[in-house]
Amino acid sequence: MAIQRYKLGDRTGGRTDWARVDALTDEEIEKAVAEDSDAAPLLDEEWFAKARLLRPGEKMTG
């Protein structure tokens, strides 16, 4: 299999149905994420309120 190269923003290659992706509503995306156990959680206001910035070498406590 040959390596495929694409430029940033290029939507002409690959197998992704970009029209379908563009048509998804926020609610449909949230539902898909909630139903996919492998998906990373959505980052909402609550998540950011609890988030902490750790610099390299810092240890997280309690």
N, C-alpha and C positions, 0 to 999 in steps of 0.2 A: 504494500500500500504506500502510495506517495504522500509526502507531507503537503498539506494544503495551507497556503498562507493567505490571509485576508487583511485588509487595511481596517483600522478602527472606523466603525460606522458603516462598513460594507455589509449590506444585507442581501447580496445577490448569490452568495455561495452557501454551501452547507445544506443541511436537511431541515432547518428550522422553518416552520410556517409563521413568518413574521406578521402576516396579516392577522392570524389567529391570536398571536401574542399581543399585538397592539389593540385588539378588540376586547381583551380581558378587562373586567371591571375590578376595582379594588376589593370588592366583596368576593369575587371569584378567586382572586389571588389569595386572599386571607383563608378562604375555605380550603383551597388546594394545599396551602402550607400546613394548616391544622390537620389535614388528613394524611400527610406524608411524614412518617416517623423519622425519615432521614433528612428532612428539611431543617435548615437553621431557623430559629425563631425570628419572627418579625421584630424589628427594633422600633418600638413605639416610645411615647413620652415617658411611660412608666419605667421602661428599661433604661432609658438615658438618665432618669432621676436617680436610679440605683447604681449606675456605672461609676467606676473609679479609674482614674488614669494611673497606671503603674509604670514607672520608669525602669529601664534595664537595671537589674541588680536589686531592685526593691522587692521586699517580701510582702505578700498579702496577709493581713492579720484579721481575725474574726470577722 
